[in-house]
């Protein structure tokens, strides 16, 4: 589109859109420098505790809350979903970057080692939650067949 001065506004719009495109380096950067981080950091108690909390704590919380809500009559199970599917979704709830990273930075101000161990635990726990949740959902049998539609 040409403006009154003969300028093409589409070029400016395209430049603005290209600046907003997601970039793997920018969007997936959790602020972890792996320089000097050895395998021992994976076995650190803080790393293991955070990963276990994301992997196990979220699953237990989501399943117990869902079970209680369904059996108390406050909620219905989603159509065509089984408890196995809900288990997969509960694992997927363990993917937690934003608040976990925010809380880790607030919890350990100025302590680079504990912040790095926290971030590593968040990444490991979130990755494990994503892989296990996806596998449980994909390997679970659906109560209906897609051929029914």
N, C-alpha and C positions, 0 to 999 in steps of 0.2 A: 504494500500500500504506500502510495506516495503522499507525503504531507504537502502542505501549501508551499514549502520551501524546496520540494523536489527530493526530500530524503525518504529512504525506504525504511519504514519502521519494523519490517519483518526481520531485518538483520539484527536490530537491537533486541527484539523479542527472542530470536534464536540464541543470541549470546546470553541472555538472561536465563533461558531454559537450560543451556548447556552448563551454566554455573550451578544449577540445582540438581543435576544428575547425580545419583548416588555413586560414590566411589568406594571400592572395597577397602582401600587404604584408610579412608576417612571414617566410613561407617562401621567397619569391623575392628577398628583400633580401640583396644580396651586400656591403652596406656601402659602396657607391659613391655618392658625391655627384657628380652631373654638373654642379654649379655650377662654372663657370669652366673646364670641360673642353671644349676646342675640338677641331676636326677634326684638328689637329696631334697630339693625343694618340693617335689611331688609327695615325698613321705613326711613332710613337716606336719605336726599335729594340727596347725591352723588350716593348712591346705586340705587335709583329709576331713577335718570337721566341717568345713564349709561345703565341700563336695558332697559329703554324706547328708548334710542338712538339705541341700537342694535336691539330691537324688532320692532320699528316703523321707525326709520330713514333709515335703510338699505332697508326696504320694499318699502318705498316711492321712494327712489333713484333708485332702480333697476326697479321698475315698470314704473316710469316716463321716465327713459332713454330708456327702452325697447319700451314703447309706442311711444315715439318720433322717435326712429330708425325705427320701423316698418312702421309708418305712413308717414315718410319722404322717404321711399323706400330704406333706407340704409341697412335694414336687413329684413329677412323673419321670420315668426314664425316657430319654429321647427315643423317638420312633426308630425302629429298626436297629437299635443299639443294644448291646449286651453289657454285662458287667466287665467283660474282658475289654471291650472298647473303652469303657469308662476308666479302666486301669491304664490303658494307653494314654488317654487324655490326661490322667493324673500325673503320669510320668512327664508328659509334655509341659505340664505346669512347672516343672523343675527348671525350665529354661528361664533363667532370671538374670539379666545383665544390668539393666538400668538402676533399679533400686539397690541391688546387691553391691554394685560398684560404688554407688553414692554412699551407702552405709559403711562400706569398708574404708573409704577415704575419711569419713567422719570419725570412725572408731580408732584409727591409728594415725593421727596427724603427725607428720614429720618423721615417722618411722618407715623408711623406704622398704626395709626387709619384710615387715609385717604386711605392708600394703601389697607388695609383690606376691607374697604367699597367699593373701586373700584373693587377689585377682586371678591367680593361677587356680585356686580352688573353685572360684566362680566359673572359670572357663571349662575346667575338667568336669565339674558337676553338671553344667549346662549341656556340654557335649554328650556326656553319658546319658542324661535325661532325654535329649533329642533322639539319640540312636535307639535306646531301649523303648521309648514311647512309640517311635515310628515302627519298630519291629513288632511290638505287641499289637498295634492296630492293623498293620499290613498282614500279619500272620493269623489274626483272629478271623474266625468264620463269621460272615454276616448272616443274620437270620433270614435274609431274603437273597435271591439271586438277581443280578442285574438283567438277566434274561427275562425276568418277570415284567419288565417295562418295555 
